[in-house]
Amino acid sequence: MEEQEVANVKVGQEVLLKIRALPFDTFHAKVTHIAPCAAKNEKDAQSTVTLCCRLEDARADVRPGLTGYARISCGGSMVGIVLTKRVMRHLGTEFFWW
């Protein structure tokens, strides 16, 4: 997860997980741990934060270390609020005026 978005995530939130090895299955999980610091991504300048989650419906073909994509439910917000927060976050970090 990108470090800008981690402020919206809390332990216990619902996660929908798509595992690369099982592309046609969607798994339900909950966030159990958020890493205390960000890690530098070698591909680009963006840092990422590792989140751990526990599968609620684990099967035998799901093994530790598999990778995939997750969608974390952070609650609903109006589009205007989301866009305003992103613009203000960008301005605050790029110009450091507050």
ABEGO torsion letter per residue (X at the ends): XBAAAAAABBBGBBBBBBBAABAABBBBBBBABBBABBBBBAABABBBBBBBBBBABBBAABBBGBBEBBBBBAEBBBAAAAAAAAAAAAAAAAAGAX
